[in-house]
Amino acid sequence: MDAVVRIGFWTGLFLITHLGVSGGKVRPGLINALGESVFRGVYSLVSLVTFIPLIVVFGYHKHAGPMLWNLRGFGPARGLSWLIMLAALIMLVDGLSPSSPSAAAVRASGGPHGVVKLTRHPLFVSSVLFGLAHMLMNGWAGDLIFFGSFVVLGIVGGWHQDQRKVSELGDAYRQLVAETSFMPGEALWTGRQRWQANDTPWRSIVIGAVLMLLLIAFHPMIFGGHPLHG
């Protein structure tokens, strides 16, 4: 089987099972049948069974297929990819923090604050930014399919989560959706939110910057290539 087809097969299987099980009427039906804890276990297992082979196949077939673009030697594009990746790491840290957004937390705190004003889904946005940064620097067909899956996962996953939380939480989450945005900055430039000095997530920025430096240092050993010069 052609390497690009293999990457595409496992990418498609991962996205279909991961997003299919978590979205629509499938999730509540399975939870009713299995219970919340068993469902979470099955969901995690299905994700691993499809994601691990995807990682292995891509690891053996990086840069497979025709090259559609090559921006590695173009300084502005490489600089842009660094900035996007730094933003992805900051969003990742903030999304994993105990104060990550939920309708209850936002309501209890008196409204959106911090990164929630920028996007209500920092983890999903992190996935999108990670994919875009790597697609920019890896123009091979197989790479674009692999890293593009992170973009699809972030966008569709955020949409699915909004639909599920509206169904579960009702008006409280509808209000959060109305006051915030998925696309970073949309709620700010449309005037629904105003950024204030105390909204700046300094802790996430510092940790994200440290992770960026570590990633630059260890990327060649773990993943191959070098973020600074290809």
N, C-alpha and C positions, 0 to 999 in steps of 0.2 A: 504494500500500500504506500502511495506517495506520502512523504513526510508532512506536507501541508494538509493533505486530507486527514492524516492521523490527528494532527493538532486540531483541525476543524471538528473532527468527530468528537473528541473528548471535550473540547470547548462547548460544543452544542449540548452534549449530554450533561455536563456540569450545570450549564445555565438552565436547561429545561427542568432537570430534577430539583435543583436548588430553588429556583424561582417558582416552579410549578407547585411544589409541595408547600411553599410558604404563602402563596397567594390565592385569591379568589375564595371559592367555597371548599377547596381541598383541605386547607389547614383546620378550620373549625370542625369539619367532618371527621378528620383523623383524630383531633383532640377529643371529640365526643366518644369515638370508638376506642381509643387507646388510653386516654388520660393525658394530662399535661406533661408529666415527667417522662412517660414512655415515648410520647411524641417527640419531645426534645432529643431523646436518645436516638430514636430512629432517624430524625432529621439530621443530626450530627453525623451519624454513620453513613447515610446516603451521600452527604456532602463530602466526607472523606473518601469514600469509595470511588467517587468520580473526580475529585480534585487532585488526589495523589497521583493517579495515572496521568492526568493532564500535565502536572509538574514534571513527571519523569519523562514523558514523551517530548515535551518542549525542551527539557534539559539536554536530551540527546539530539534534538533537531533544531537548535537555535539557528536563526538566519536562513531558514529553509525557504525555498521558492524564489520567485523573481523579486528583485529590489525595485520598489515603486518610487522611492526617493532616498536620497543620501544627504542628510544635513549635519553629519557628524563633524565635518570640517568647517561649518559655518558658525562662527563665534556667537552671533546674536541668538541663533536657534539653540545652541548649547546653553547659553546663559539663561534663556527662557525656560529650558527644561529644568535647570537647577532651581529657579524660582518656583516653578510649579511643584517640583518635588518637595521643596522646603514647606510650601503651603500644605501639601498633602500630609507631611509628618506632623505639622502643627495641628491640623484638623484631626489626625489620628489620635494624638495625645489628648486633645480636648474631648473628643468623642468617647474615649475610654475612661475619662475621669469620673469619679463618683457623682459629680454635679452635672453630668450630661443631661440634655433636655428631656423633659416629659411634661405632659399637660399639667399634672399635679404639682410638679416642682415649680413650673413657671407661674402657675396661679398662686401658689403659696408665697412666692418671692415678690409678688406684686406686678408681674408681667415679664416679658422677655428681657434678658440681660446677657451681657457677654457675647460669646460666639453665636448664641441663639438669634441675636439680632442680624447676624451675618447669614446664617443658614441653620435651619432646625435639624439638619441631618449631617453633622460634621463627619461621621464615619463613612456614610455613603459618598459624600463629596470627596473625602480622602481617597476612596477607591477610584472615583472618576479621574481625579488629578493624577494619581499614580499611573493609571493607564495612559492618559494623554501625554505625560512627560516621557514615558518609555516609547510610545508610538512615534513621538517626534524624532527620537534618536535611533529608532529601529524600523527602517522602511521596508524590510523584507516581508513578504506575504504571510509567512507563518508567524512571525513576530507580531504583525498587526492583528492577526486573528486572536492570538493569545492575550496580548495586552488590551485589545479592544474588549475582551470579555469583562475586564474590570470596569470599563466605562459603562457597558450594558448593565452589569450587576449593580453599580451604584445608582444609575438613573432609574431602572425598573424596580430595584429594591426599595429605593426611597418612595416611589409612587405606591408600591404595595403596602409599605408600612403606614403611609398616610391613610390609605383606604381601610386597613385593618384597625387602626387606632380610632378613626372616626366611627367605625362600627362598634368598637368596644367602649369608647369613652364619650361618644356623642358630642354635645355642644361644647364641652370644655376643650376638646381637641380641634373642633371646627374653629373656635376662636383663635387657637394657637396658629392654625393654618392661615387664617385671615390676617393675622398680625405679623407673620414671618414669611420666609420664602425658602424654597429648596435651592434655587440658584443663588450662589453666594453674592450678596450685595443687593439683590433685587428689592428687598424690603426697605433698604436704606435709600436707594436712588428714586424709589417711587414715593418716598415720604412717609411710609408706614412706621418706620423706626428712625431714631436719631442716635448716632454713635456718640458716646461720652467717654471721657478719659478713663473712668473706672471700668469700662467694658473691655478694655484691652487685656487679652489673656496672657499676661507676661509669663506666668509659669509654663504654659503650653508652648510659648514661643521659645523660651530658653531650652526646655527639654527637646523640642523639635529641632532646634539648631544643633544641639549636642548630638542627637541621633543622625543628623545630616553629616556632621563631621565623621562620625563613626562609620556611616555608610560609605562615604568617600574613601576612607582608609581601608576598609575590609571588603569592599565590593569586588576588587580583582581576585581575591582569594576565594570568596564564596560563590560569586556569580560569573566571574570572568569579565574582561573588559575593564576600562577605568572611566569613571564619570567625568574626569577632567580632560581626557584626551582620547576617548574612544576605546 
